[in-house]
Amino acid sequence: MKEARRHLPRGRLTLWVVCGLLAGVAFGLVDRADAARMRFLSDAFISLMTMLVTPIIFVTVVTGIAAVGSVNRLGRLSAKAFVYFELATTLALGTGLLAGDLLGLLPTSGHLLATPADLGSLREEAESAWNGALSLRAVVPDSFLSPFTSGNPLQVLVVAVLFGAALMRSGERGAPLIDLFERLGHVLFWAVRILAAGAPLAAFGGAAYTISRFGIVPLRGLLYLVLAFYLVCALVVFVGLGLLARANHFSLLKLIRYLRHELLIAVGTSSSEPAFPRVLRKLELAGVPRATGAPLLAGGYSLHLVGTCVYLTMSAVYVARITGDGMVFGEQMLLLVLAMVISKTAVGVSGSGFLTLVATVSITHAPSLGGVALLIGIDRLMSEARAVTNLIANAVATLVIANWAGQLNGVRLQHALSAPRPADPDRPEDNPAVVDIRFVD
């Protein structure tokens, strides 16, 4: 009984996050001026969590790859993941194009342009973003430590895969290092548990700031875009990912219930990165071995941003429509190709969703940069839908690819998703060490 009471507050963390969100909404409606200053709570939480995400990606991917034991097995898993990620992101980009064209048929308040004051340093940010995004340096780091100082998850993934493959081939000499990384990972996950206590405050700050900003958006056409984007993301999740989950014998709605705490963190902070450690642990509890889940989920956070892909093409096409004459078919195809590249290589940029859109537009020149600047006021609203969609899509992708690779414990998955009390990495009895799934050829 004492043990249960000691862990009861942790089980209520989801409730406190919901309370934080509701309090933030109320504060934003009552006092918009002061609510706008509450963003620092969300930003501080994101920064602290992002600080831990980079080393967690490294140690989990390294130990996961080392546990695979065979370069051939790793190659087959990587090939399945690459095909899945490319197909999914291409479909998401195409969906955004179609949605933007359909939305452009609605009546708007005329041709809109941002004032020069709205542009600010947007051109400089665009130049730095796309120059880095289309170069090899966006993927290949300058040094071993540079990915950890820059916070670029794609570069961290490259270093981790190389280091993990080397450990896998090193035999007994590399065993002490593998044990060290596993112990370091245990400490890092405890640091995540400590920081998770601040999630309600982060949700409060993020919600208060978002509501305060929403009140200053007077453009009917941009409100159309926000509502349509939420609708398209819902269709992508509940129709596209729902059918994919059903085809792989698990329920998307139960998965969403299982990850409800992590989804609330994404809503409150408008970012999916702070939830990465807990999602990884929960998927491990649900039957995905770390050797499979760590590289897949880490790769998904760089190469499989479904919500961001929908946002890129949908926003660009619609902004071109309300600021000019729209985009012809050839311009849309160029946008599609460039977005496929930049959406994967600009992940190290702070505020990557909006800046990736700016980088793409600065190359195509189809919509005006002044038109894209109009989205600054509503980007926070759209980033919440992007974050939630990205998180759900990456969780589904990890489960589906693990199933294709024969590494998913279906019985454990069904038990985890259907249990009255979902498995929680904060409970000692739900220790992921009990998941023991062997690789089979």
Secondary structure, DSSP 8 states (H G I E B T S, - for coil): -HHHHHHHHHHTHHHHHHHHHHHHHHHHHH-HHHHGGGHHHHHHHHHHHHHHHHHHHHHHHHHHHHHH--HHHHHHHHHHHHHHHHHHHHHHHHHHHHHHHHHTTS--SS-----HHHHTTHHHHHHHHHHHHTSGGGTS-SSSSHHHHHT-HHHHHHHHHHHHHHHHHHGGGGHHHHHHHHHHHHHHHHHHHHHHTTHHHHHHHHHHHHHHHHTT---HHHHHHHHHHHHHHHHIIIIIIHHHHHHTT--HHHHHHHTHHHHHHHHHHT-SGGGHHHHHHHHHHTT--HHHHHHHHHHHHHH--HHHHHHHHHHHHHHHHHHSS---HHHHHHHHHHHHHHHHH-TTSTTHHHHHHHHHHHHH-SS-HHHHGGGGGGHHHHHHHHHHHHHHHHHHHHHHHHHHTT---HHHHHHHHH-SS---TTSGGG-GGG-------
